[in-house]
Each structure stands twice: as structure tokens, then as C-alpha cells.
Amino acid sequence: MKVVSKLVELDFEVKRIEKTKHGIVVLNDPARSMATKVHITPEDAMTIAKAILSSGAAFRFVLSFPFVYWFGRLKGQPKKKGSRP
């Protein structure tokens, strides 16, 4: 996944997800890019869920990505790192 903001453009590959007292922490692989932690609280998770459920495009993506991923793998298409449609 690629994170783009005014401060940084970062390739973020999820390495681990840890449970904390106040939510979860998503950690990337520091060997691949700058070490990064994303803290997600229950409120953040609810905001994300509401955004996905209220966005037709995001909802379709969530429902279809497993099929698109596996059909691409079966056809032998290489995994595209950091590419954006």
C-alpha cells in the first residue's frame, strides 16, 4: 500500500497487527521502508466502517477484492507493488 501526504510518500507493507489496551497497532516492515506504527482506536474503526458502508465504491471493493486478487494470481499476473489505478 502507498501512503501519500504533504509530509511523506511512503510504501507501507503491513507486517504485524498487535492488540493494545486502547485498540490495535498496525506495524510495517522496517526493513522495507521507514518504521511506522498506525494506532487504530475503536472510534477510528467505527469511522472506517461507516465510510465503507456509505461509499458504494468502497463497499464494492471490499466485497470484490478477494476474487480480483485470486483471479489475477490464477492468471499469472505479477503482484503490482505500489501501483495505483
N, C-alpha and C positions, 0 to 999 in steps of 0.2 A: 504494500500500500504506500502511497506517496502522500505526505503531509506538506501542504504549501500554505505559508502565511507570509505576512510582511517581514517577519523576523527570520524565518528559516524555510528552506526547502529540504525535506528530509525523507529518505526512504525508510519506512518503518515496517519491519517484519516482526510479527508477533512471535515471541519466543516462549513466554510463560504468562499465565494469569494466576494471580495469588489472591486469596481471600484475606481481607483485613477486617478490623473491628467495625469500620465505617463504610465498607463496600468492597470493591475489588481494585487491584492494581494490574495493569497490562504492561508488561516489560518487553522491550525489543531485544534483539541480539546485538550486544555492544561490539562484537567483532565485525559486524557489517556496516554499522554507522554509529553516530553519536548515541551513547547510552541514554535512554529515555524511559520515563515512567508516566503512565497515564492513570490518574486516580479517577475512578467512577463510583459515585455515591448512588444510593438507591434513588434519589431525586433525579440524578443525571440519567439513570437507566429508564425511569418513567418518562422523562422528556424525550429520550431517543425513541422509546416505544410509541409514544403519541405521534411523533414526527413521522415514523414509518407507517403507522396506521392511517394517518391523514394524508399521506402522499401516495397517489396511485403508482407513480413510477418506482418509488422505494419499496412499496408493498409487492409489486410485480417482481422486482429484483430479488427480494428475499425469498419469494416462492420459486423463482426460476433458476437461481444461481447454481444449485446442486446439479440440475440437469444440464445446464450450459457447460459447467465445468467438466462433468463426466463425459458428455458427448464430445467435447473438444479433446479430452485425453484419449478417448477411444479412436478418434480420427487421426491421432498422432500429431496434433498441433502442439508446438512447444509452448511452455508457460511463458507469458509475456510479463516480464518484471517491469513495474513502474509505468506501463503504457496506459494511456487514458484514451477512451473513445472520443 
